[in-house]
Amino acid sequence: MATKEEKNNFSIAIERLTADKRISYIEAITLHCEETGLEVELAATLVNDILKAKIKMEAQELRYLPRSKIGRAHV
């Protein structure tokens, strides 16, 4: 199991990639794995709750996931 420090370092690396390269979180994780040789399955264990929320929001905006109904007015 990944330590809190490993998750934090991974999160920082992903945040830097998204900011520096102006890419999505999903793309940043994929790029990070390619650049470091980290297996995607292992990277998945390093995603903390904050990154999970950002990835979910990004996926909803891209319509990969349905949008949450909480806080939305029904039309």
C-alpha positions as CSV (number, residue, x, y, z in Angstrom):
1,M,0.0,0.0,0.0
2,A,1.2,3.5,-0.9
3,T,2.3,5.8,1.9
4,K,0.8,9.2,2.4
5,E,4.2,10.7,1.3
6,E,4.2,8.7,-1.9
7,K,0.7,9.8,-2.7
8,N,1.6,13.4,-1.9
9,N,4.7,13.3,-4.2
10,F,2.7,11.7,-7.0
11,S,0.0,14.4,-6.6
12,I,2.5,17.2,-6.8
13,A,4.1,15.7,-9.9
14,I,0.7,15.4,-11.6
15,E,-0.3,18.9,-10.6
16,R,3.0,20.3,-12.1
17,L,2.4,18.4,-15.3
18,T,-1.1,19.8,-15.7
19,A,0.0,23.3,-15.1
20,D,3.3,23.2,-17.1
21,K,1.9,21.4,-20.1
22,R,-1.7,22.5,-19.9
23,I,-3.0,19.0,-20.2
24,S,-5.8,17.1,-18.4
25,Y,-5.2,15.1,-15.2
26,I,-5.8,11.8,-17.1
27,E,-3.2,12.8,-19.7
28,A,-0.8,13.9,-17.0
29,I,-1.0,10.6,-15.2
30,T,-0.4,8.7,-18.5
31,L,2.5,11.0,-19.4
32,H,4.0,10.6,-15.9
33,C,3.8,6.8,-16.2
34,E,5.5,6.9,-19.7
35,E,8.3,9.2,-18.5
36,T,9.0,7.4,-15.3
37,G,8.3,3.8,-16.3
38,L,5.6,3.6,-13.6
39,E,2.9,1.0,-14.3
40,V,-0.6,2.5,-14.7
41,E,-1.9,0.0,-12.2
42,L,0.6,1.2,-9.6
43,A,-0.2,4.8,-10.4
44,A,-3.8,4.1,-9.6
45,T,-2.9,3.3,-6.0
46,L,-1.1,6.6,-5.7
47,V,-4.1,8.8,-6.7
48,N,-5.3,10.5,-3.5
49,D,-8.8,11.8,-2.8
50,I,-8.1,15.3,-4.1
51,L,-6.9,14.0,-7.5
52,K,-9.8,11.5,-7.7
53,A,-12.2,14.5,-7.3
54,K,-10.4,16.5,-10.0
55,I,-10.3,13.5,-12.4
56,K,-14.0,12.9,-11.8
57,M,-14.9,16.6,-12.4
58,E,-12.8,16.6,-15.5
59,A,-14.4,13.4,-16.8
60,Q,-17.9,14.9,-16.2
61,E,-16.9,18.0,-18.1
62,L,-15.7,15.9,-21.0
63,R,-18.9,13.8,-20.7
64,Y,-17.0,10.6,-20.0
65,L,-19.1,10.3,-16.8
66,P,-22.6,11.5,-16.2
67,R,-22.8,14.8,-14.2
68,S,-23.7,14.6,-10.6
69,K,-27.3,15.6,-10.0
70,I,-26.5,17.1,-6.6
71,G,-26.7,20.9,-6.7
72,R,-28.2,21.0,-10.2
73,A,-31.7,22.2,-11.0
74,H,-33.9,19.8,-12.7
75,V,-35.1,21.1,-16.1
